[in-house]
Amino acid sequence: MSEQTRRTASNRDVETRYEEYLMPIWKSLNVPVERASGCTLEDFDGNEYLDVFSGISVVNVGHGNEAVVDAAKAQLDEFVHGCTYVHPHEPAADLAEKLADITPGDLQKSFFCNSGTEAVEGAIKLARKYTGGKEILALEMAFHGRTLGSLALTGNKTYKRGMAPVINDVTHAPAPYGYRCETCDGDACTAECADRIDRIIDTHTSDDLAAIVVEPVMGEGGIIVPSEAWFRRVREIADDRGALLVVDEVQAGYGRTGEMWAIDHFDVEPDIVTQAKGIANGLPLGAFTASAEVADAFGPGDHLSTFGGNPVACAAALATIDELENGVVDNAREQGAWLSDRLAELEEEFDVVGDTRGLGLMQGVELVDPDETGPLGVAAAPDAALAKHVGERLREDGVVMGVGGFYKNVMRFQPPLVISRDQLERAVEALRDAIEAETA
Ligand SMILES: Cc1ncc(COP(=O)(O)O)c(C=O)c1O
């Protein structure tokens, strides 16, 4: 955008109007953006930032990706809206066919909506219709969205305070949080840890499950990665109980972990996969995909979304997938392997780095107080204050990195998957310097 066409004068101007006219929930990252390209953000005052958070793990093929922008523009010229479920259109047909091709196993039919939370809610409805079961099992510390149904699955009071009651037929089981697990003391939780799910179904439910819903890597929970053994056991439990296994790929999907789907790392076939975030590189789109047998439990009128599967968003999604398949996922895998080694070095160097973990370009650095014991006497105490200060220092240094996790003490590397080695190196060095400065 040229100087002449800038709409506002300064960061302060935008922030002032946010304060006056938007509901006051927007302060968490607080870097105003006027324009963005690749892995770079520019604010209204002309400051540049290296973006290693991708607008919460969304712009996987880079800000302003030319192929995606061109595809969206071309579709804008054709037509913008027809309601996917009233006026069948080609971008939705093309995208659904593509998803049948690239999603795991025999998943074939998709429903398009606008966001992750809607994808999760729709998947629950479909699981109930298909199985006839009513209850849902989700994981403690999980995040599945903020509308009342998905909020019920979200295993964290922070998002629910003052919002209850949410749906009450959801039960939670421990997350596969190896670093803080009471059952195993390994890097990743095992099949024995997953056995707790079985016991919880016996003790907390009426054994009328429609679905077990899990994130293949728990993003908001703090980049928690299970083991293949844990996942296989969860699959077995779902089968034994007549429940569907819903894998929520909203955050970990679309190449983020160095595979198209995070579940590809675990050799487990899901019954429904939920998607959003990276699907259209920032245009609003969500989806859930199931086998034909499961999907056909929905009949006419069972579900609908006015905007869902918008043709412009579908066109952008097709271009995004094309980019992912043509080198971007490979880059995520390659850079992710390098990043993981570099973060492990930070764990060696600093006592306050309790754990580093992740897959591909979804990596977390858990900050702790090494002199205090963590919850339930496991590992070192989470240090949320340190993570907050490190995040602020990074921002001052021109790097936007996520700060999150159940205990708000995990630094989150989730950059656009097109990131270069030099950019990643700069982000790691900036994190190193920030930790050093904050612990000096
Ligand atoms: C795993 C997961 N599911 C669902 C959601 C909700 O997505 P949305 O914010 O698009 O509703 C999120 C958002 O962070 C997520 O990480």
The ligand as an SDF file (V2000), in Angstrom:
LIG
                    3D

 16 16  0  0  0  0  0  0  0  0999 V2000
   -7.2680  -27.1760   17.9420 C   0  0  0  0  0  0  0  0  0  0  0  0
   -8.2150  -26.0230   17.7830 C   0  0  0  0  0  0  0  0  0  0  0  0
   -9.5130  -26.2630   17.5410 N   0  0  0  0  0  0  0  0  0  0  0  0
  -10.3950  -25.2700   17.3640 C   0  0  0  0  0  0  0  0  0  0  0  0
  -10.0060  -23.9530   17.4400 C   0  0  0  0  0  0  0  0  0  0  0  0
  -11.0020  -22.8510   17.2390 C   0  0  0  0  0  0  0  0  0  0  0  0
  -10.7830  -22.2380   16.0200 O   0  0  0  0  0  0  0  0  0  0  0  0
  -11.4680  -20.8150   15.6750 P   0  0  0  0  0  0  0  0  0  0  0  0
  -10.7610  -19.7810   16.4990 O   0  0  0  0  0  0  0  0  0  0  0  0
  -11.2520  -20.6630   14.1990 O   0  0  0  0  0  0  0  0  0  0  0  0
  -12.8950  -20.9400   16.0220 O   0  0  0  0  0  0  0  0  0  0  0  0
   -8.6580  -23.6510   17.6860 C   0  0  0  0  0  0  0  0  0  0  0  0
   -8.1980  -22.2540   17.7880 C   0  0  0  0  0  0  0  0  0  0  0  0
   -7.1530  -21.9360   18.2790 O   0  0  0  0  0  0  0  0  0  0  0  0
   -7.7400  -24.7130   17.8620 C   0  0  0  0  0  0  0  0  0  0  0  0
   -6.4450  -24.4810   18.1110 O   0  0  0  0  0  0  0  0  0  0  0  0
  1  2  1  0
  2  3  1  0
  2 15  2  0
  3  4  2  0
  4  5  1  0
  5  6  1  0
  5 12  2  0
  6  7  1  0
  7  8  1  0
  8  9  2  0
  8 10  1  0
  8 11  1  0
 12 13  1  0
 12 15  1  0
 13 14  2  0
 15 16  1  0
M  END
$$$$
